[in-house]
Amino acid sequence: MAEVLSKNARVGIVTQKFFCTCGGEIKMKLVFNKGKLRNTAECEKCHKQERKPSDFKA
Ligand SMILES: [Zn+2]
């Protein structure tokens, strides 16, 4: 069990899942904004967009 937990902690930074208040999963998208590629977090379900996945938790 401890082995599984530490493994999850290591990969958690990259594969961490976020969920919107509507229950939909947050996906990271690359969006062009003013000629720059930007990471945007978008809810799969309600398509609400935030700058960061953590912004959905407010
Ligand atoms: Zn949502």
N, CA, C, O and the ligand as a Tripos MOL2 file, in Angstrom:
@<TRIPOS>MOLECULE
protein
  233   231    59     0     0
PROTEIN
NO_CHARGES

@<TRIPOS>ATOM
      1 N           0.8250   -1.2160    0.0000 N.3       1 MET1
      2 CA          0.0000    0.0000    0.0000 C.3       1 MET1
      3 C           0.8520    1.2560    0.0000 C.2       1 MET1
      4 O           0.6060    2.2000   -0.7510 O.2       1 MET1
      5 N           1.8700    1.2450    0.8700 N.am      2 ALA2
      6 CA          2.7370    2.4250    0.9490 C.3       2 ALA2
      7 C           3.4370    2.6580   -0.3830 C.2       2 ALA2
      8 O           3.6840    3.7960   -0.7840 O.2       2 ALA2
      9 N           3.7500    1.5620   -1.0580 N.am      3 GLU3
     10 CA          4.4300    1.6750   -2.3460 C.3       3 GLU3
     11 C           3.5160    2.3530   -3.3780 C.2       3 GLU3
     12 O           3.9470    3.2170   -4.1410 O.2       3 GLU3
     13 N           2.2770    1.9470   -3.3780 N.am      4 VAL4
     14 CA          1.3010    2.5160   -4.3090 C.3       4 VAL4
     15 C           1.1100    4.0110   -4.0360 C.2       4 VAL4
     16 O           1.0320    4.8170   -4.9640 O.2       4 VAL4
     17 N           1.0370    4.3620   -2.7680 N.am      5 LEU5
     18 CA          0.8080    5.7540   -2.4000 C.3       5 LEU5
     19 C           1.9600    6.6370   -2.8610 C.2       5 LEU5
     20 O           1.7390    7.7190   -3.4040 O.2       5 LEU5
     21 N           3.1910    6.1760   -2.6470 N.am      6 SER6
     22 CA          4.3430    6.9930   -3.0290 C.3       6 SER6
     23 C           4.4380    7.1080   -4.5430 C.2       6 SER6
     24 O           4.8870    8.1230   -5.0750 O.2       6 SER6
     25 N           4.0070    6.0450   -5.2330 N.am      7 LYS7
     26 CA          4.0330    6.0830   -6.6920 C.3       7 LYS7
     27 C           3.0230    7.1210   -7.2060 C.2       7 LYS7
     28 O           3.3100    7.8900   -8.1230 O.2       7 LYS7
     29 N           1.8620    7.1170   -6.6010 N.am      8 ASN8
     30 CA          0.8330    8.0840   -6.9770 C.3       8 ASN8
     31 C           1.2910    9.5050   -6.7050 C.2       8 ASN8
     32 O           1.0130   10.4110   -7.4910 O.2       8 ASN8
     33 N           1.9780    9.7030   -5.6180 N.am      9 ALA9
     34 CA          2.4380   11.0350   -5.2580 C.3       9 ALA9
     35 C           3.4280   11.5530   -6.2950 C.2       9 ALA9
     36 O           3.4320   12.7400   -6.6190 O.2       9 ALA9
     37 N           4.2610   10.6630   -6.8110 N.am     10 ARG10
     38 CA          5.2750   11.0690   -7.7740 C.3      10 ARG10
     39 C           4.6540   11.4960   -9.1090 C.2      10 ARG10
     40 O           5.0510   12.5080   -9.6870 O.2      10 ARG10
     41 N           3.6870   10.7260   -9.5890 N.am     11 VAL11
     42 CA          3.0930   11.0410  -10.8870 C.3      11 VAL11
     43 C           1.9370   12.0340  -10.7550 C.2      11 VAL11
     44 O           1.4190   12.5350  -11.7530 O.2      11 VAL11
     45 N           1.5390   12.3130   -9.5000 N.am     12 GLY12
     46 CA          0.3880   13.1720   -9.2660 C.3      12 GLY12
     47 C           0.5550   14.5590   -9.8370 C.2      12 GLY12
     48 O          -0.4240   15.1990  -10.2210 O.2      12 GLY12
     49 N           1.7750   15.0250   -9.8950 N.am     13 ILE13
     50 CA          2.0220   16.3840  -10.3820 C.3      13 ILE13
     51 C           1.5810   16.5190  -11.8410 C.2      13 ILE13
     52 O           1.0690   17.5600  -12.2530 O.2      13 ILE13
     53 N           1.7850   15.4560  -12.6120 N.am     14 VAL14
     54 CA          1.4840   15.5260  -14.0430 C.3      14 VAL14
     55 C           0.0600   15.0750  -14.3490 C.2      14 VAL14
     56 O          -0.6170   15.6490  -15.2020 O.2      14 VAL14
     57 N          -0.3840   14.0420  -13.6420 N.am     15 THR15
     58 CA         -1.6550   13.4300  -14.0210 C.3      15 THR15
     59 C          -2.7810   13.7470  -13.0360 C.2      15 THR15
     60 O          -3.8210   13.0890  -13.0460 O.2      15 THR15
     61 N          -2.5760   14.7380  -12.2000 N.am     16 GLN16
     62 CA         -3.5970   15.0820  -11.2110 C.3      16 GLN16
     63 C          -4.9070   15.4720  -11.8950 C.2      16 GLN16
     64 O          -4.9180   16.2270  -12.8680 O.2      16 GLN16
     65 N          -5.9860   14.9540  -11.3760 N.am     17 LYS17
     66 CA         -7.2870   15.2610  -11.9740 C.3      17 LYS17
     67 C          -8.0140   16.3300  -11.1720 C.2      17 LYS17
     68 O          -7.9730   16.3570   -9.9420 O.2      17 LYS17
     69 N          -8.6660   17.1900  -11.8980 N.am     18 PHE18
     70 CA         -9.4680   18.2300  -11.2600 C.3      18 PHE18
     71 C         -10.9060   18.0980  -11.7360 C.2      18 PHE18
     72 O         -11.1750   17.6850  -12.8640 O.2      18 PHE18
     73 N         -11.8080   18.4550  -10.8570 N.am     19 PHE19
     74 CA        -13.2180   18.3630  -11.2240 C.3      19 PHE19
     75 C         -13.9310   19.6810  -10.9720 C.2      19 PHE19
     76 O         -13.7060   20.3490   -9.9630 O.2      19 PHE19
     77 N         -14.7760   20.0290  -11.8900 N.am     20 CYS20
     78 CA        -15.5740   21.2420  -11.8080 C.3      20 CYS20
     79 C         -16.6530   21.0770  -10.7450 C.2      20 CYS20
     80 O         -16.9390   19.9620  -10.3090 O.2      20 CYS20
     81 N         -17.2390   22.1720  -10.3380 N.am     21 THR21
     82 CA        -18.3290   22.1080   -9.3680 C.3      21 THR21
     83 C         -19.5460   21.3840   -9.9440 C.2      21 THR21
     84 O         -20.3930   20.9090   -9.1880 O.2      21 THR21
     85 N         -19.6450   21.2940  -11.2820 N.am     22 CYS22
     86 CA        -20.7610   20.5950  -11.9210 C.3      22 CYS22
     87 C         -20.5050   19.0930  -11.9690 C.2      22 CYS22
     88 O         -21.3990   18.3240  -12.3220 O.2      22 CYS22
     89 N         -19.2960   18.6710  -11.6180 N.am     23 GLY23
     90 CA        -18.9730   17.2480  -11.6150 C.3      23 GLY23
     91 C         -18.1980   16.8120  -12.8370 C.2      23 GLY23
     92 O         -17.7320   15.6750  -12.9050 O.2      23 GLY23
     93 N         -18.0530   17.7130  -13.8150 N.am     24 GLY24
     94 CA        -17.3020   17.3840  -15.0190 C.3      24 GLY24
     95 C         -15.8120   17.3970  -14.7630 C.2      24 GLY24
     96 O         -15.3330   18.0430  -13.8310 O.2      24 GLY24
     97 N         -15.0840   16.6780  -15.5990 N.am     25 GLU25
     98 CA        -13.6340   16.6210  -15.4370 C.3      25 GLU25
     99 C         -12.9840   17.8080  -16.1390 C.2      25 GLU25
    100 O         -13.3910   18.1990  -17.2330 O.2      25 GLU25
    101 N         -11.9720   18.3720  -15.4960 N.am     26 ILE26
    102 CA        -11.2540   19.4980  -16.0670 C.3      26 ILE26
    103 C         -10.1400   18.9910  -16.9720 C.2      26 ILE26
    104 O          -9.3260   18.1630  -16.5650 O.2      26 ILE26
    105 N         -10.1110   19.4900  -18.1870 N.am     27 LYS27
    106 CA         -9.0530   19.1230  -19.1280 C.3      27 LYS27
    107 C          -8.2210   20.3530  -19.4600 C.2      27 LYS27
    108 O          -8.7390   21.4650  -19.5710 O.2      27 LYS27
    109 N          -6.9350   20.1310  -19.6140 N.am     28 MET28
    110 CA         -6.0660   21.2300  -20.0040 C.3      28 MET28
    111 C          -6.0780   21.3720  -21.5210 C.2      28 MET28
    112 O          -5.9850   20.3890  -22.2560 O.2      28 MET28
    113 N          -6.1940   22.6080  -21.9670 N.am     29 LYS29
    114 CA         -6.1930   22.8630  -23.4040 C.3      29 LYS29
    115 C          -5.1520   23.9160  -23.7240 C.2      29 LYS29
    116 O          -4.8840   24.8120  -22.9240 O.2      29 LYS29
    117 N          -4.5640   23.7930  -24.9190 N.am     30 LEU30
    118 CA         -3.6720   24.8490  -25.3870 C.3      30 LEU30
    119 C          -4.4740   25.7890  -26.2670 C.2      30 LEU30
    120 O          -5.0840   25.3720  -27.2520 O.2      30 LEU30
    121 N          -4.4630   27.0560  -25.9020 N.am     31 VAL31
    122 CA         -5.2650   28.0330  -26.6270 C.3      31 VAL31
    123 C          -4.3840   29.1900  -27.0840 C.2      31 VAL31
    124 O          -3.5360   29.6730  -26.3330 O.2      31 VAL31
    125 N          -4.5940   29.6250  -28.3160 N.am     32 PHE32
    126 CA         -3.8700   30.7920  -28.8000 C.3      32 PHE32
    127 C          -4.5290   32.0580  -28.2770 C.2      32 PHE32
    128 O          -5.7270   32.2710  -28.4620 O.2      32 PHE32
    129 N          -3.7460   32.8800  -27.6330 N.am     33 ASN33
    130 CA         -4.2860   34.1250  -27.1000 C.3      33 ASN33
    131 C          -3.2790   35.2350  -27.3560 C.2      33 ASN33
    132 O          -2.1790   35.2180  -26.8040 O.2      33 ASN33
    133 N          -3.6480   36.1920  -28.1830 N.am     34 LYS34
    134 CA         -2.7710   37.2980  -28.5430 C.3      34 LYS34
    135 C          -1.4280   36.8000  -29.0720 C.2      34 LYS34
    136 O          -0.3670   37.3040  -28.7030 O.2      34 LYS34
    137 N          -1.5060   35.7890  -29.9520 N.am     35 GLY35
    138 CA         -0.3000   35.2720  -30.5780 C.3      35 GLY35
    139 C           0.5420   34.3840  -29.6970 C.2      35 GLY35
    140 O           1.6320   33.9620  -30.0820 O.2      35 GLY35
    141 N           0.0300   34.0980  -28.4970 N.am     36 LYS36
    142 CA          0.7960   33.2330  -27.5990 C.3      36 LYS36
    143 C           0.0060   31.9860  -27.2590 C.2      36 LYS36
    144 O          -1.2100   32.0290  -27.0710 O.2      36 LYS36
    145 N           0.7260   30.8650  -27.1840 N.am     37 LEU37
    146 CA          0.0800   29.6380  -26.7480 C.3      37 LEU37
    147 C          -0.0730   29.6760  -25.2370 C.2      37 LEU37
    148 O           0.8720   29.9570  -24.5000 O.2      37 LEU37
    149 N          -1.2680   29.3910  -24.8070 N.am     38 ARG38
    150 CA         -1.5340   29.4490  -23.3790 C.3      38 ARG38
    151 C          -2.2530   28.2040  -22.9260 C.2      38 ARG38
    152 O          -3.0670   27.6400  -23.6570 O.2      38 ARG38
    153 N          -1.9490   27.7760  -21.7130 N.am     39 ASN39
    154 CA         -2.6800   26.6650  -21.1280 C.3      39 ASN39
    155 C          -3.9770   27.1680  -20.5110 C.2      39 ASN39
    156 O          -3.9790   28.1020  -19.7100 O.2      39 ASN39
    157 N          -5.0630   26.5420  -20.8930 N.am     40 THR40
    158 CA         -6.3470   26.8950  -20.3150 C.3      40 THR40
    159 C          -7.0160   25.6310  -19.8010 C.2      40 THR40
    160 O          -6.9540   24.5760  -20.4330 O.2      40 THR40
    161 N          -7.6450   25.7530  -18.6640 N.am     41 ALA41
    162 CA         -8.3790   24.6200  -18.1080 C.3      41 ALA41
    163 C          -9.8380   24.7500  -18.4820 C.2      41 ALA41
    164 O         -10.4560   25.7980  -18.2950 O.2      41 ALA41
    165 N         -10.3830   23.6580  -19.0180 N.am     42 GLU42
    166 CA        -11.7850   23.7050  -19.4100 C.3      42 GLU42
    167 C         -12.5370   22.4930  -18.8820 C.2      42 GLU42
    168 O         -12.0320   21.3700  -18.9010 O.2      42 GLU42
    169 N         -13.7520   22.7420  -18.4100 N.am     43 CYS43
    170 CA        -14.5940   21.6540  -17.9340 C.3      43 CYS43
    171 C         -15.1810   20.9100  -19.1370 C.2      43 CYS43
    172 O         -15.7060   21.5200  -20.0690 O.2      43 CYS43
    173 N         -15.0780   19.5710  -19.0910 N.am     44 GLU44
    174 CA        -15.6040   18.7580  -20.1950 C.3      44 GLU44
    175 C         -17.1160   18.8690  -20.3030 C.2      44 GLU44
    176 O         -17.6830   18.7350  -21.3870 O.2      44 GLU44
    177 N         -17.7600   19.1120  -19.1760 N.am     45 LYS45
    178 CA        -19.2140   19.0120  -19.1170 C.3      45 LYS45
    179 C         -19.8910   20.3530  -19.4240 C.2      45 LYS45
    180 O         -20.7310   20.4370  -20.3200 O.2      45 LYS45
    181 N         -19.5230   21.4010  -18.6760 N.am     46 CYS46
    182 CA        -20.2170   22.6790  -18.8500 C.3      46 CYS46
    183 C         -19.3700   23.6650  -19.6560 C.2      46 CYS46
    184 O         -19.8230   24.7710  -19.9490 O.2      46 CYS46
    185 N         -18.1260   23.2690  -20.0230 N.am     47 HIS47
    186 CA        -17.2360   24.0680  -20.8630 C.3      47 HIS47
    187 C         -16.8760   25.4160  -20.2450 C.2      47 HIS47
    188 O         -16.5390   26.3720  -20.9440 O.2      47 HIS47
    189 N         -16.9560   25.4640  -18.9510 N.am     48 LYS48
    190 CA        -16.4790   26.6410  -18.2460 C.3      48 LYS48
    191 C         -14.9510   26.6640  -18.3350 C.2      48 LYS48
    192 O         -14.3020   25.6230  -18.2420 O.2      48 LYS48
    193 N         -14.3910   27.8480  -18.5150 N.am     49 GLN49
    194 CA        -12.9390   27.9410  -18.6480 C.3      49 GLN49
    195 C         -12.3310   28.7740  -17.5410 C.2      49 GLN49
    196 O         -12.8640   29.8070  -17.1360 O.2      49 GLN49
    197 N         -11.1890   28.2880  -17.0630 N.am     50 GLU50
    198 CA        -10.4210   29.0190  -16.0710 C.3      50 GLU50
    199 C          -8.9590   28.9660  -16.4740 C.2      50 GLU50
    200 O          -8.5560   28.1320  -17.2850 O.2      50 GLU50
    201 N          -8.1840   29.8470  -15.9120 N.am     51 ARG51
    202 CA         -6.7690   29.8730  -16.2560 C.3      51 ARG51
    203 C          -6.0300   28.6620  -15.7210 C.2      51 ARG51
    204 O          -5.1370   28.1220  -16.3750 O.2      51 ARG51
    205 N          -6.4130   28.2430  -14.5240 N.am     52 LYS52
    206 CA         -5.7780   27.0840  -13.9070 C.3      52 LYS52
    207 C          -6.8490   26.1200  -13.4070 C.2      52 LYS52
    208 O          -7.9310   26.5500  -13.0070 O.2      52 LYS52
    209 N          -6.5530   24.8090  -13.4270 N.am     53 PRO53
    210 CA         -7.5310   23.8370  -12.9230 C.3      53 PRO53
    211 C          -7.9390   24.1160  -11.4860 C.2      53 PRO53
    212 O          -9.0790   23.8660  -11.0930 O.2      53 PRO53
    213 N          -7.0020   24.6350  -10.7060 N.am     54 SER54
    214 CA         -7.2910   24.8830   -9.2910 C.3      54 SER54
    215 C          -8.2860   26.0230   -9.1060 C.2      54 SER54
    216 O          -8.8860   26.1500   -8.0390 O.2      54 SER54
    217 N          -8.4680   26.8460  -10.1250 N.am     55 ASP55
    218 CA         -9.4170   27.9600  -10.0280 C.3      55 ASP55
    219 C         -10.8640   27.4750   -9.9600 C.2      55 ASP55
    220 O         -11.7570   28.2200   -9.5550 O.2      55 ASP55
    221 N         -11.0870   26.2330  -10.3540 N.am     56 PHE56
    222 CA        -12.4470   25.7010  -10.3210 C.3      56 PHE56
    223 C         -12.9150   25.3990   -8.9040 C.2      56 PHE56
    224 O         -14.1100   25.2390   -8.6530 O.2      56 PHE56
    225 N         -11.9730   25.3250   -7.9930 N.am     57 LYS57
    226 CA        -12.3130   24.8540   -6.6550 C.3      57 LYS57
    227 C         -12.8200   25.9520   -5.7430 C.2      57 LYS57
    228 O         -13.1900   25.6840   -4.5990 O.2      57 LYS57
    229 N         -12.8450   27.1550   -6.2150 N.am     58 ALA58
    230 CA        -13.2440   28.2750   -5.3620 C.3      58 ALA58
    231 C         -14.7050   28.1590   -4.9350 C.2      58 ALA58
    232 O         -15.2070   29.0190   -4.2120 O.2      58 ALA58
    233 ZN        -18.3560   22.1830  -15.1960 Zn       59 ZN59
@<TRIPOS>BOND
     1     1     2 1
     2     2     3 1
     3     3     4 2
     4     3     5 am
     5     5     6 1
     6     6     7 1
     7     7     8 2
     8     7     9 am
     9     9    10 1
    10    10    11 1
    11    11    12 2
    12    11    13 am
    13    13    14 1
    14    14    15 1
    15    15    16 2
    16    15    17 am
    17    17    18 1
    18    18    19 1
    19    19    20 2
    20    19    21 am
    21    21    22 1
    22    22    23 1
    23    23    24 2
    24    23    25 am
    25    25    26 1
    26    26    27 1
    27    27    28 2
    28    27    29 am
    29    29    30 1
    30    30    31 1
    31    31    32 2
    32    31    33 am
    33    33    34 1
    34    34    35 1
    35    35    36 2
    36    35    37 am
    37    37    38 1
    38    38    39 1
    39    39    40 2
    40    39    41 am
    41    41    42 1
    42    42    43 1
    43    43    44 2
    44    43    45 am
    45    45    46 1
    46    46    47 1
    47    47    48 2
    48    47    49 am
    49    49    50 1
    50    50    51 1
    51    51    52 2
    52    51    53 am
    53    53    54 1
    54    54    55 1
    55    55    56 2
    56    55    57 am
    57    57    58 1
    58    58    59 1
    59    59    60 2
    60    59    61 am
    61    61    62 1
    62    62    63 1
    63    63    64 2
    64    63    65 am
    65    65    66 1
    66    66    67 1
    67    67    68 2
    68    67    69 am
    69    69    70 1
    70    70    71 1
    71    71    72 2
    72    71    73 am
    73    73    74 1
    74    74    75 1
    75    75    76 2
    76    75    77 am
    77    77    78 1
    78    78    79 1
    79    79    80 2
    80    79    81 am
    81    81    82 1
    82    82    83 1
    83    83    84 2
    84    83    85 am
    85    85    86 1
    86    86    87 1
    87    87    88 2
    88    87    89 am
    89    89    90 1
    90    90    91 1
    91    91    92 2
    92    91    93 am
    93    93    94 1
    94    94    95 1
    95    95    96 2
    96    95    97 am
    97    97    98 1
    98    98    99 1
    99    99   100 2
   100    99   101 am
   101   101   102 1
   102   102   103 1
   103   103   104 2
   104   103   105 am
   105   105   106 1
   106   106   107 1
   107   107   108 2
   108   107   109 am
   109   109   110 1
   110   110   111 1
   111   111   112 2
   112   111   113 am
   113   113   114 1
   114   114   115 1
   115   115   116 2
   116   115   117 am
   117   117   118 1
   118   118   119 1
   119   119   120 2
   120   119   121 am
   121   121   122 1
   122   122   123 1
   123   123   124 2
   124   123   125 am
   125   125   126 1
   126   126   127 1
   127   127   128 2
   128   127   129 am
   129   129   130 1
   130   130   131 1
   131   131   132 2
   132   131   133 am
   133   133   134 1
   134   134   135 1
   135   135   136 2
   136   135   137 am
   137   137   138 1
   138   138   139 1
   139   139   140 2
   140   139   141 am
   141   141   142 1
   142   142   143 1
   143   143   144 2
   144   143   145 am
   145   145   146 1
   146   146   147 1
   147   147   148 2
   148   147   149 am
   149   149   150 1
   150   150   151 1
   151   151   152 2
   152   151   153 am
   153   153   154 1
   154   154   155 1
   155   155   156 2
   156   155   157 am
   157   157   158 1
   158   158   159 1
   159   159   160 2
   160   159   161 am
   161   161   162 1
   162   162   163 1
   163   163   164 2
   164   163   165 am
   165   165   166 1
   166   166   167 1
   167   167   168 2
   168   167   169 am
   169   169   170 1
   170   170   171 1
   171   171   172 2
   172   171   173 am
   173   173   174 1
   174   174   175 1
   175   175   176 2
   176   175   177 am
   177   177   178 1
   178   178   179 1
   179   179   180 2
   180   179   181 am
   181   181   182 1
   182   182   183 1
   183   183   184 2
   184   183   185 am
   185   185   186 1
   186   186   187 1
   187   187   188 2
   188   187   189 am
   189   189   190 1
   190   190   191 1
   191   191   192 2
   192   191   193 am
   193   193   194 1
   194   194   195 1
   195   195   196 2
   196   195   197 am
   197   197   198 1
   198   198   199 1
   199   199   200 2
   200   199   201 am
   201   201   202 1
   202   202   203 1
   203   203   204 2
   204   203   205 am
   205   205   206 1
   206   206   207 1
   207   207   208 2
   208   207   209 am
   209   209   210 1
   210   210   211 1
   211   211   212 2
   212   211   213 am
   213   213   214 1
   214   214   215 1
   215   215   216 2
   216   215   217 am
   217   217   218 1
   218   218   219 1
   219   219   220 2
   220   219   221 am
   221   221   222 1
   222   222   223 1
   223   223   224 2
   224   223   225 am
   225   225   226 1
   226   226   227 1
   227   227   228 2
   228   227   229 am
   229   229   230 1
   230   230   231 1
   231   231   232 2
@<TRIPOS>SUBSTRUCTURE
     1 MET1         2 RESIDUE 1 A MET
     2 ALA2         6 RESIDUE 1 A ALA
     3 GLU3        10 RESIDUE 1 A GLU
     4 VAL4        14 RESIDUE 1 A VAL
     5 LEU5        18 RESIDUE 1 A LEU
     6 SER6        22 RESIDUE 1 A SER
     7 LYS7        26 RESIDUE 1 A LYS
     8 ASN8        30 RESIDUE 1 A ASN
     9 ALA9        34 RESIDUE 1 A ALA
    10 ARG10       38 RESIDUE 1 A ARG
    11 VAL11       42 RESIDUE 1 A VAL
    12 GLY12       46 RESIDUE 1 A GLY
    13 ILE13       50 RESIDUE 1 A ILE
    14 VAL14       54 RESIDUE 1 A VAL
    15 THR15       58 RESIDUE 1 A THR
    16 GLN16       62 RESIDUE 1 A GLN
    17 LYS17       66 RESIDUE 1 A LYS
    18 PHE18       70 RESIDUE 1 A PHE
    19 PHE19       74 RESIDUE 1 A PHE
    20 CYS20       78 RESIDUE 1 A CYS
    21 THR21       82 RESIDUE 1 A THR
    22 CYS22       86 RESIDUE 1 A CYS
    23 GLY23       90 RESIDUE 1 A GLY
    24 GLY24       94 RESIDUE 1 A GLY
    25 GLU25       98 RESIDUE 1 A GLU
    26 ILE26      102 RESIDUE 1 A ILE
    27 LYS27      106 RESIDUE 1 A LYS
    28 MET28      110 RESIDUE 1 A MET
    29 LYS29      114 RESIDUE 1 A LYS
    30 LEU30      118 RESIDUE 1 A LEU
    31 VAL31      122 RESIDUE 1 A VAL
    32 PHE32      126 RESIDUE 1 A PHE
    33 ASN33      130 RESIDUE 1 A ASN
    34 LYS34      134 RESIDUE 1 A LYS
    35 GLY35      138 RESIDUE 1 A GLY
    36 LYS36      142 RESIDUE 1 A LYS
    37 LEU37      146 RESIDUE 1 A LEU
    38 ARG38      150 RESIDUE 1 A ARG
    39 ASN39      154 RESIDUE 1 A ASN
    40 THR40      158 RESIDUE 1 A THR
    41 ALA41      162 RESIDUE 1 A ALA
    42 GLU42      166 RESIDUE 1 A GLU
    43 CYS43      170 RESIDUE 1 A CYS
    44 GLU44      174 RESIDUE 1 A GLU
    45 LYS45      178 RESIDUE 1 A LYS
    46 CYS46      182 RESIDUE 1 A CYS
    47 HIS47      186 RESIDUE 1 A HIS
    48 LYS48      190 RESIDUE 1 A LYS
    49 GLN49      194 RESIDUE 1 A GLN
    50 GLU50      198 RESIDUE 1 A GLU
    51 ARG51      202 RESIDUE 1 A ARG
    52 LYS52      206 RESIDUE 1 A LYS
    53 PRO53      210 RESIDUE 1 A PRO
    54 SER54      214 RESIDUE 1 A SER
    55 ASP55      218 RESIDUE 1 A ASP
    56 PHE56      222 RESIDUE 1 A PHE
    57 LYS57      226 RESIDUE 1 A LYS
    58 ALA58      230 RESIDUE 1 A ALA
    59 ZN59       233 GROUP 0 **** ****
